[in-house]
Amino acid sequence: METNINNAGYEALQDLRGIGPKRARQIVLYRETIEGITSVDQLAEAARISLREAERINQALTLMMGGSGEIATSPWQKSVNVG
């Protein structure tokens, strides 16, 4: 199951390997501050993890582009219009 990084709650984020309660809170606070995570660099910064670790976590993520009706299978891949 893939997790949408921009709308997942604390519990769903903690289901990702390497993301515990503290990192989940950091991700939520960061994404609210910048109105959404759109790159692996932002994920690394938000969770305060290495770029390598963020790239590994990327495998279990999806990203819904804010209000645009677009969805990406991964935040770092090109979005496709879903309607």
N, C-alpha and C positions, 0 to 999 in steps of 0.2 A: 504494500500500500504506500502510495506517495503522499507526502505532507506538503501542503501549501504554506510556504514560509511566511507569507504575508497575512494569513488569517488563522493560522494554527494557534491554539491556546497553549498554555504552559505544559499541560499534560501531554499533548500531542508532540510538542517539541522534545520533551524528555524521552519520548520513545525512540528518538534518533540516537544511535550509538555515539557516545562522546558528549552528549548534551544532558546535563543534570539540571537540577532546579535553579542554580545560580546562573548558568549560561542561558537557560530558557528565559529567565527574567530579563537578562541583558539583551537578548534578541528582541523581545517584545518591546522593551523601552526604546531601543535604538530604532526599530522600524516605525514606531509611533512618532518619534522625533523627526525622522526624515521622510515620513509618509510612504514607507515601503522599501524593501530591500530589492535591488535590481542587479546586483553583481556578486560574484564570489568574493571580491575584495570587501564589499560591504558586510557580507556574512561573517567573514573572518574578523573584521573590526567589531561588529556587533557582539559576537560571541567571545571575543578576545582569544581567538585561536589562530594557529598558523594557517597560511594560505593552503598548504598541503592538506591539513585536516578539513578545511572548508570545502576543498575540492572533493574529498572523500564523502562528506555529508551530502554534497550536491547530488549524488546518485539517488537519494531518497526524497528529493524535493520537486515541487512544482511551484509555479509562480503565476498568480492571476494578476494581470496588469490592471491597475486601479481604474475601474469604471469603463474600460475601453472595450470590453467584450472579447479580449484576447487572452489566450492562455498559452503558456510555454510548458513543454514537458520538463524543462529545467530552466532555472532563472538565467542561465548563461547561454541558452540556445535561442534562436530566432522564434518569436511568437507567431502563431497562426490565428487567423480570425475564425471564431467559432459561432458567429452569428450576430 
